[in-house]
Amino acid sequence: DFVLKHRADFTPHIDTGDFIVVINAEKAKFTGNKLKDKIYYRHTGHPGGIKETTAGKIMSGRFPERAIEMAVKRMMPKESSLARKQLSKLRVYAGAEHPHEAQQPEAVDFAAMNTKNK
């Protein structure tokens, strides 16, 4: 779904059914001044109800995994039922502990896959 373009059966318009588990979201790094300059907006639904928060507040708050979830959500196509289905298969955890050990998840080393790191 998210990083599975290497699969032989990859098709962009079909959900292939794999889940993505992200751990250690609290250790995510922001470059430059993004922790204080990057602003996330949300709306309460009431007139004049726009709220804003910085990336630093999110990362130091109760749910640092929301920064990863929002980043992935904003990379997906908007208003797409396929994107909603794929996003529901994303699991993000702040620490190294997660309840999916029984499914024997495979670790993917993204640093080794990136040509810039060689």
C-alpha positions as CSV (number, residue, x, y, z in Angstrom):
1,D,0.0,0.0,0.0
2,F,2.3,2.8,1.2
3,V,5.7,1.4,0.4
4,L,4.9,-1.7,-1.5
5,K,5.7,-0.7,-5.0
6,H,8.4,-3.4,-5.1
7,R,5.8,-6.1,-5.0
8,A,5.2,-8.1,-8.2
9,D,1.5,-7.8,-7.9
10,F,1.5,-4.0,-7.2
11,T,-1.3,-2.2,-9.0
12,P,-2.0,1.5,-8.0
13,H,-5.8,1.2,-8.1
14,I,-6.1,-2.0,-6.0
15,D,-5.6,-2.4,-2.3
16,T,-3.2,-5.4,-1.9
17,G,-4.1,-5.9,1.7
18,D,-0.8,-5.4,3.6
19,F,-0.7,-3.5,6.9
20,I,2.1,-1.0,7.8
21,V,3.3,-0.9,11.4
22,V,5.5,2.1,12.3
23,I,7.2,2.1,15.7
24,N,9.2,4.7,17.6
25,A,7.2,7.6,16.3
26,E,8.3,9.7,19.2
27,K,11.9,9.6,17.9
28,A,10.9,11.2,14.6
29,K,13.3,14.1,13.7
30,F,12.2,17.4,12.1
31,T,14.9,19.3,10.2
32,G,15.6,23.0,10.5
33,N,13.1,25.0,12.5
34,K,10.1,22.8,11.7
35,L,9.4,22.0,15.3
36,K,8.5,25.6,16.0
37,D,7.6,26.8,12.5
38,K,5.5,24.0,11.1
39,I,1.9,24.7,12.0
40,Y,-1.0,22.2,11.8
41,Y,-4.5,23.5,11.4
42,R,-7.8,22.0,12.3
43,H,-11.4,23.3,12.4
44,T,-13.9,22.6,15.2
45,G,-16.9,23.0,12.8
46,H,-18.1,26.2,14.5
47,P,-17.8,29.6,12.9
48,G,-14.3,31.0,13.6
49,G,-13.3,27.7,15.0
50,I,-9.9,27.3,13.4
51,K,-7.3,26.0,15.8
52,E,-3.6,25.7,15.3
53,T,-0.7,23.8,16.9
54,T,3.0,23.4,16.1
55,A,4.9,20.2,15.4
56,G,6.8,20.6,18.6
57,K,3.7,20.6,20.7
58,I,2.4,17.5,18.9
59,M,5.8,15.6,19.3
60,S,6.0,16.6,23.0
61,G,2.3,15.8,23.8
62,R,0.5,12.7,24.6
63,F,0.2,11.4,21.0
64,P,3.4,12.0,19.0
65,E,2.3,9.3,16.5
66,R,-0.2,11.8,15.1
67,A,2.5,13.7,13.4
68,I,3.4,10.6,11.3
69,E,-0.3,9.8,10.7
70,M,-1.0,13.3,9.5
71,A,2.1,13.3,7.2
72,V,1.0,10.0,5.6
73,K,-2.6,11.1,5.3
74,R,-1.6,14.3,3.5
75,M,0.5,12.3,1.0
76,M,-2.5,10.2,0.0
77,P,-4.9,11.2,-2.7
78,K,-7.8,13.3,-1.4
79,E,-11.4,12.1,-1.2
80,S,-10.5,8.6,-2.3
81,S,-12.2,5.5,-0.9
82,L,-9.0,3.5,-1.8
83,A,-6.9,6.0,0.2
84,R,-9.2,5.8,3.2
85,K,-9.0,2.0,3.1
86,Q,-5.2,2.0,2.8
87,L,-4.9,4.6,5.6
88,S,-6.9,2.4,7.9
89,K,-4.2,-0.2,7.5
90,L,-1.5,2.1,8.9
91,R,-0.6,1.5,12.5
92,V,1.7,4.0,14.3
93,Y,3.1,3.5,17.8
94,A,5.0,6.0,19.8
95,G,7.4,3.4,21.4
96,A,8.9,0.1,20.4
97,E,6.1,-1.9,21.9
98,H,3.2,-3.0,19.6
99,P,0.6,-5.7,19.7
100,H,1.4,-7.1,16.3
101,E,4.3,-9.5,17.1
102,A,2.1,-12.5,16.4
103,Q,1.8,-11.5,12.8
104,Q,5.6,-11.6,12.4
105,P,6.1,-8.2,10.8
106,E,9.1,-7.7,8.5
107,A,11.5,-4.8,9.3
108,V,12.2,-2.5,6.3
109,D,15.5,-0.5,6.3
110,F,14.6,2.6,4.4
111,A,18.0,4.1,4.9
112,A,19.6,1.2,2.9
113,M,17.0,1.6,0.2
114,N,17.7,5.3,-0.4
115,T,20.4,5.9,-3.0
116,K,21.4,9.1,-1.3
117,N,22.7,7.2,1.8
118,K,25.2,5.1,-0.3
